[in-house]
């Protein structure tokens, strides 16, 4: 076992859900959030405003003291990708050498093009990074509905121990050494799910969405292979599996954001209505990185144009439909 105490950095819905999973696995869990009053209320009431109706296990302790959470034997960092560097920089002086840090962010840093494991290596050089991703909504994980994700770690023995540390029969973690494949699947699927939402919001049928997701998976695979991912990882839970969930369910914020755009709502209003959708921030850097590598990603590029205001919905659809036919 990698550790009896687990610190979760980030008290949003996903961080809280992972805390519940770790508690069910028999660990003592410390959940950190910035707001002292919110964390004190969470600790006292055993409730989280991010997951209404859920009663937190007694093994979870909520705290606004970053050092307290950082002192755990295993850390899970569950903050938005664009905030990851700041949070990890704050953790750096508090984390003991060799501490495993599981990264649960899904995205690419837009300012640098860094993947989440790159950010961790730069800001937490003494830690041992792992990446967690796959098709799991926070509410489902928190309620102990059967869920399966992938946990990637360069050290296969450590990866196996971490999977056993926070995993359980209802929270199955398949471990891998392909960090790049797991983090690319988690990042790209958010962008591609927006496209599926646009098609649905525009009123197109399920046949259209299915075809779009199939072509989106081809794009995800091309991008992943160009950046060193393994094909079997991309075809697994953290690639294809997560794309199916995120691209077909209106519980997905990225899909809902796309639906809003498809209905003619502008980007700013859609952000206000839906909230943070990681794909909005990932789309421009994903498209830019693909272009620099010569990777063809027309669906991702169309989403990047939409969120940047460079194309209307009709124009983006016209471009996709007018692409030359070729062998699959």
C-alpha positions in Angstrom: 0.0 0.0 0.0 1.3 3.4 -0.9 -0.2 5.3 2.0 -2.8 5.4 4.8 -3.4 9.1 4.5 -4.5 10.8 1.2 -4.6 14.5 0.7 -6.9 15.9 -1.9 -6.0 19.4 -3.2 -9.2 20.9 -4.6 -12.6 20.7 -3.0 -14.7 21.0 -6.1 -17.0 18.2 -7.2 -14.4 15.9 -8.7 -11.9 16.4 -5.8 -14.7 15.7 -3.3 -15.8 12.6 -5.2 -12.2 11.3 -5.3 -12.0 12.0 -1.5 -15.1 9.8 -1.0 -13.6 7.1 -3.1 -10.3 7.1 -1.1 -12.3 7.1 2.2 -14.2 4.0 1.0 -10.9 2.4 0.3 -10.1 2.7 4.0 -7.9 5.8 3.9 -7.9 8.9 6.1 -8.5 11.8 3.8 -7.8 15.5 4.1 -9.5 17.7 1.5 -8.1 21.2 1.0 -10.0 24.2 -0.4 -9.0 27.9 -0.3 -12.1 29.3 1.6 -11.7 28.8 5.3 -15.4 29.3 6.1 -16.5 26.9 3.3 -14.1 24.2 4.5 -15.1 24.6 8.1 -18.8 24.3 7.2 -18.0 21.2 5.0 -16.2 19.6 7.9 -19.0 20.4 10.4 -22.0 19.5 8.3 -20.5 16.6 6.4 -21.9 18.1 3.2 -20.5 19.7 0.1 -22.3 22.3 -1.9 -20.7 20.9 -5.0 -22.4 17.5 -4.5 -25.8 18.2 -3.0 -27.4 15.4 -1.0 -24.2 13.6 -0.4 -23.1 12.8 3.1 -19.3 12.8 3.4 -17.7 9.7 5.0 -16.4 10.3 8.5 -12.8 9.6 7.3 -12.8 12.8 5.3 -11.5 16.0 7.1 -12.0 19.3 5.2 -9.3 22.0 5.8 -8.1 25.3 4.4 -4.6 24.6 5.7 -2.6 23.6 2.6 0.3 22.3 4.7 -2.0 19.9 6.6 -3.3 18.4 3.4 0.2 18.4 1.8 1.6 16.3 4.6 -0.4 13.2 3.5 1.4 10.2 2.2 -0.4 10.3 -1.2 -1.7 13.5 -2.8 -4.4 13.9 -5.4 -4.5 17.3 -7.2 -7.9 18.0 -8.6 -7.9 21.6 -9.7 -8.6 23.0 -13.2 -5.6 22.7 -15.5 -5.1 26.4 -15.9 -4.7 26.7 -12.1 -2.5 23.7 -11.8 0.9 25.5 -12.0 -0.1 28.0 -9.3 -1.3 25.3 -6.9 1.6 23.0 -7.5 4.0 25.9 -6.9 2.3 26.5 -3.6 2.6 22.8 -2.7 6.3 22.5 -3.6 7.8 23.6 -0.2 5.3 21.5 1.7 5.6 18.1 -0.1 8.1 15.5 1.2 10.5 14.1 -1.3 9.2 11.0 -3.1 5.5 11.8 -2.4 3.2 10.3 -5.1 1.1 13.1 -6.6 -1.9 11.9 -8.6 -3.0 14.6 -11.2 -6.7 14.6 -11.8 -6.8 17.7 -14.1 -7.9 17.2 -17.7 -6.4 19.7 -20.1 -3.3 21.4 -21.6 -1.9 24.6 -20.2 -2.8 27.2 -22.7 0.1 29.6 -22.0 2.8 27.0 -22.4 1.4 23.9 -24.2 2.5 21.8 -21.2 0.6 18.6 -20.3 -0.3 18.1 -16.7 2.6 15.8 -15.9 5.0 18.4 -17.4 3.7 21.0 -15.1 4.1 18.7 -12.1 7.7 17.8 -13.0 8.5 21.5 -13.4 6.9 22.7 -10.1 7.2 19.5 -7.9 10.5 18.0 -9.0 10.8 16.0 -5.8 7.4 14.3 -6.2 6.4 11.2 -8.2 3.7 12.1 -10.6 0.8 10.0 -11.8 -2.2 10.9 -14.0 -5.8 9.8 -13.4 -8.4 10.1 -16.2 -11.3 8.2 -17.7 -15.1 8.2 -18.0 -16.3 9.1 -14.5 -18.7 11.9 -13.5 -18.1 13.2 -10.0 -21.6 12.4 -8.8 -21.3 8.8 -9.9 -18.0 8.3 -8.2 -19.2 10.0 -5.0 -22.3 7.7 -4.9 -20.1 4.6 -5.4 -21.7 3.7 -8.7 -19.4 1.3 -10.5 -16.8 3.3 -12.4 -13.5 2.5 -14.1 -10.7 4.9 -14.8 -7.0 4.7 -15.8 -4.2 5.6 -13.5 -0.8 6.1 -15.3 2.5 6.2 -13.6 6.0 5.7 -15.0 6.8 3.3 -12.2 4.5 0.3 -12.7 4.9 -0.9 -9.2 4.0 2.4 -7.7 1.1 2.7 -10.2 -0.3 -0.6 -8.9 0.0 0.5 -5.3 -1.7 3.8 -5.9 -4.5 2.0 -7.7 -5.0 -0.2 -4.7 -4.7 2.8 -2.3 -7.7 4.7 -3.7 -9.5 2.0 -5.7 -12.3 -0.3 -4.6 -14.7 -2.8 -6.2 -16.9 0.2 -7.2 -14.0 2.4 -8.3 -11.8 0.2 -10.5 -8.5 1.7 -11.5 -6.6 0.1 -14.4 -2.9 1.1 -14.1 -0.6 2.0 -17.0 2.8 3.5 -17.7 1.6 5.7 -20.5 1.2 9.1 -18.8 1.1 10.9 -22.1 -1.7 8.8 -23.6 -3.8 9.2 -20.5 -3.4 12.9 -20.2 -4.0 13.5 -23.9 -7.2 11.5 -23.9 -8.4 13.6 -20.9 -7.5 16.9 -22.6 -8.6 16.3 -26.2 -12.0 14.7 -25.4 -13.2 17.9 -23.8 -12.7 19.9 -27.0 -14.2 17.2 -29.2 -17.2 16.9 -26.8 -18.0 20.5 -27.5 -18.3 19.7 -31.2 -20.8 16.9 -30.3 -22.8 19.3 -28.3 -22.9 21.9 -31.1 -24.3 19.2 -33.4 -27.0 18.3 -30.9 -27.8 21.9 -30.0 -28.2 22.6 -33.7 -30.9 20.0 -33.9 -29.0 17.4 -35.9 -29.8 13.7 -35.2 -28.0 11.1 -33.3 -26.5 9.7 -36.5 -24.7 13.0 -37.0 -23.4 13.0 -33.4 -22.2 9.4 -33.8 -20.4 10.1 -37.0 -18.8 13.2 -35.5 -17.6 11.3 -32.4 -16.1 8.6 -34.6 -14.2 11.1 -36.6 -13.2 12.9 -33.4 -11.7 9.8 -32.1 -9.6 9.5 -35.2 -8.4 13.0 -34.5 -7.6 12.2 -30.9 -5.7 9.2 -32.0 -3.6 11.0 -34.6 -2.7 13.7 -32.1 -1.9 11.2 -29.4 0.4 9.1 -31.6 2.2 12.3 -32.8 3.0 13.2 -29.1 4.2 9.8 -28.0 1.0 8.1 -26.7 0.3 4.5 -27.2 -2.6 3.4 -29.4 -4.0 1.0 -26.9 -4.2 3.8 -24.3 -6.1 6.0 -26.6 -8.6 3.2 -27.4 -9.1 2.6 -23.7 -10.9 4.2 -20.8 -9.0 7.5 -20.8 -9.4 8.1 -24.5 -12.3 6.5 -26.3 -14.2 5.7 -23.1 -14.0 9.3 -21.8 -14.9 10.7 -25.3 -18.1 8.6 -25.4 -19.2 9.7 -22.0 -18.3 13.4 -22.4 -19.6 13.6 -25.9 -23.0 11.9 -25.4 -24.2 13.0 -22.0 -25.7 16.4 -21.2 -24.3 16.0 -17.7 -21.0 16.9 -19.2 -20.2 20.6 -19.0 -18.3 20.5 -22.3 -21.2 18.9 -24.1 -23.7 21.3 -22.6 -21.5 24.2 -23.5 -21.5 23.0 -27.1 -25.3 22.6 -27.0 -25.6 26.3 -26.0 -23.4 27.3 -28.9 -25.4 25.2 -31.3 -28.6 26.9 -30.2 -27.1 30.3 -31.1 -26.0 31.5 -27.7 -22.7 33.4 -27.8 -19.5 32.1 -26.0 -19.6 34.5 -23.1 -23.3 33.8 -22.3 -22.7 30.0 -22.6 -19.8 30.3 -20.1 -22.1 32.1 -17.7 -24.9 29.5 -18.2 -22.8 26.4 -18.0 -19.7 27.4 -16.0 -16.2 26.3 -16.5 -15.8 24.0 -19.5 -12.2 22.9 -19.7 -12.5 22.4 -23.5 -13.0 26.1 -24.0 -9.5 26.8 -22.7 -7.9 23.7 -24.2 -9.3 24.1 -27.8 -6.9 26.9 -28.9 -3.7 25.3 -27.6 -4.8 21.8 -28.9 -5.4 23.1 -32.4 -2.2 25.1 -32.3 -0.1 22.1 -31.2 -1.7 19.9 -33.8 -1.0 22.4 -36.6 2.6 22.8 -35.5 3.1 19.0 -35.7 1.2 18.7 -39.0 -1.6 16.7 -37.4 -4.9 17.1 -39.2 -7.7 17.9 -36.6 -10.5 19.7 -38.5 -13.1 19.1 -35.7 -10.8 20.5 -33.0 -9.8 23.4 -35.2 -13.5 24.2 -35.8 -14.1 24.3 -32.1 -11.1 26.5 -31.6 -12.4 28.9 -34.2 -15.9 28.9 -32.6 -14.6 29.7 -29.1 -12.3 32.4 -30.4 -15.1 34.0 -32.4 -13.3 33.4 -35.7 -16.2 31.5 -37.3 -20.0 31.2 -36.9 -21.7 27.9 -36.3 -22.9 27.8 -39.9 -19.4 28.5 -41.3 -17.8 25.9 -39.1 -20.3 23.3 -40.2 -19.9 24.3 -43.8 -16.1 23.8 -43.6 -16.5 20.4 -42.1 -19.1 19.2 -44.6 -17.1 20.5 -47.6 -13.9 18.7 -46.7 -12.8 16.3 -49.5 -13.9 12.7 -49.3 -11.1 10.2 -48.7 -10.4 6.7 -47.5 -11.1 6.1 -43.9 
